[in-house]
Amino acid sequence: MRYLRFKRWLTELKSHTDGIDAVYFEEVRRHAGVDAAHAYGGFMAHLTAWCEHHGIPYQGVPVGTIKKHAAGKGNASKELMIKAVQQRGHQPVDDNEADAIALLYWALDTQEVSA
């Protein structure tokens, strides 16, 4: 069910916007365990299939690349990532939101996308 809810969420998100030009996501290459790896693989499969179905380009970005761009270190801590996005004027509720904001800035700064 989690994957069906995820796919439905993507479709709802698309229906409430003027369009999605590209999808960027954290490309995790190391997982805490087998269950995490399986879950990540499932989400990746559904995301990429959904993007292909809708003709939306997508790209995974390694975690270290996001961290280096945001905080200057590919192994930046959660706290350092939060501080890095706070310096850009954001108040993330946690490290996950900080990572998402950092990924957005990576895409805006390095890819041909506009806000």
ZAMARPA-876394 format. One record per residue (C-alpha): x, y, z. Coordinates in steps of 0.5 Angstrom, whole numbers, plus 500, padded with zeros to 3 digits. Each point is the difference from the previous one (the first is absolute). Example, Ala and Ser with C-alpha at 12.3 -4.5 7.8 and 13.67 -1.06 7.14 Angstrom:
525491516
502507498
! end
This chain:
500500500
506505501
502500493
493501498
499506505
506503497
498499493
493503502
504506503
505501494
493501496
497504504
506505501
500500492
493502500
501506504
505503497
501503493
505494498
506497503
506501495
505495504
501496506
506500504
501495506
505498505
504494497
501495506
506495499
501498507
494497504
499499507
497493499
497495495
493503502
502507498
504498494
493496498
496506501
504505497
501495494
492500499
499508501
505501494
497495496
493503501
503507499
504499494
494496497
496506501
504505497
501496494
493499499
499507501
506502496
503504505
508500501
503497506
507500503
502497507
506504503
505497505
499502507
507502500
499505494
494503504
504501506
506502497
496506496
497502506
505500506
506499496
502493503
497493497
499497507
497506503
496498506
493501501
501506504
505504495
494498495
495504504
505506501
501500493
493501498
499505505
505504498
496500493
494503504
496494502
498497506
499492499
497496505
505494500
506498496
495496495
497507498
507503500
503495495
494501495
501508500
507498499
498496494
496505497
506505501
504495496
495499494
499508500
508501500
502495496
495498495
496504495
494501504
496506503
496501506
! end
